[in-house]
């Protein structure tokens, strides 16, 4: 296999890996809201009138931001890549 062929194969592999990561981050997950929230904006998405204990189905990347900020906890979460 030539160096050119290896570079092309590597490029295709990294493209597929990026697409898989994007698909994974957009996997729907369920989170439980930990406190009442009037309004919260995460990456341009606005959520309003969230009550403590309510379950929300959202994309994984949004759930991770809410968990990081102690606003929610995961009810279910896909296997980590």
C-alpha positions as CSV (number, residue, x, y, z in Angstrom):
1,X,0.0,0.0,0.0
2,X,1.4,3.4,-1.0
3,X,1.7,6.4,1.3
4,X,-1.0,8.1,-0.9
5,X,-3.4,5.2,-0.4
6,X,-2.7,5.2,3.4
7,X,-3.4,9.0,3.6
8,X,-6.7,8.5,1.7
9,X,-7.7,5.6,4.0
10,X,-6.9,7.6,7.1
11,X,-8.9,10.6,5.8
12,X,-11.9,8.4,5.2
13,X,-11.6,6.8,8.6
14,X,-11.4,10.2,10.4
15,X,-14.4,11.4,8.4
16,X,-16.4,8.4,9.5
17,X,-15.3,8.8,13.1
18,X,-16.4,12.4,13.1
19,X,-19.8,11.5,11.7
20,X,-20.2,8.8,14.4
21,X,-19.3,11.2,17.1
22,X,-21.9,13.7,15.8
23,X,-24.5,11.0,15.6
24,X,-23.7,10.0,19.2
25,X,-23.9,13.5,20.5
26,X,-27.3,13.9,18.9
27,X,-28.7,10.7,20.6
28,X,-31.8,11.4,22.5
29,X,-31.5,11.0,26.3
30,X,-33.7,11.6,29.3
31,X,-32.7,13.9,32.1
32,X,-34.5,14.8,35.4
33,X,-34.6,18.4,36.2
34,X,-33.3,19.1,39.7
35,X,-34.9,22.4,40.4
36,X,-37.6,24.8,39.1
37,X,-36.2,26.8,36.2
38,X,-38.1,29.7,34.6
39,X,-35.9,29.9,31.5
40,X,-32.6,28.4,30.5
41,X,-30.7,28.7,27.2
42,X,-28.3,26.1,26.1
43,X,-26.4,26.7,22.9
44,X,-29.2,28.8,21.5
45,X,-32.0,26.4,22.5
46,X,-34.5,27.9,25.0
47,X,-36.3,25.8,27.6
48,X,-39.0,27.5,29.8
49,X,-41.0,26.6,32.9
50,X,-39.1,23.5,33.8
51,X,-40.2,22.0,37.1
52,X,-38.1,20.0,39.5
53,X,-38.5,16.3,39.0
54,X,-39.8,16.6,35.5
55,X,-38.3,14.4,32.8
56,X,-37.0,15.9,29.6
57,X,-35.9,14.1,26.4
58,X,-33.1,16.1,24.8
59,X,-30.0,15.6,22.8
60,X,-27.0,14.1,24.7
61,X,-24.9,17.2,24.2
62,X,-27.5,19.4,25.8
63,X,-28.0,16.9,28.6
64,X,-24.2,17.0,29.3
65,X,-24.3,20.8,29.6
66,X,-27.3,20.6,32.0
67,X,-25.6,17.9,34.2
68,X,-22.3,19.9,34.2
69,X,-24.1,22.9,35.6
70,X,-26.0,20.8,38.2
71,X,-29.4,21.6,36.6
72,X,-30.3,18.0,35.8
73,X,-29.2,14.4,36.2
74,X,-29.3,11.6,33.6
75,X,-32.2,9.2,33.8
76,X,-30.7,7.2,31.0
77,X,-27.6,7.8,28.9
78,X,-26.1,5.8,26.0
79,X,-22.8,4.0,26.3
80,X,-19.9,6.4,26.2
81,X,-17.8,6.2,23.0
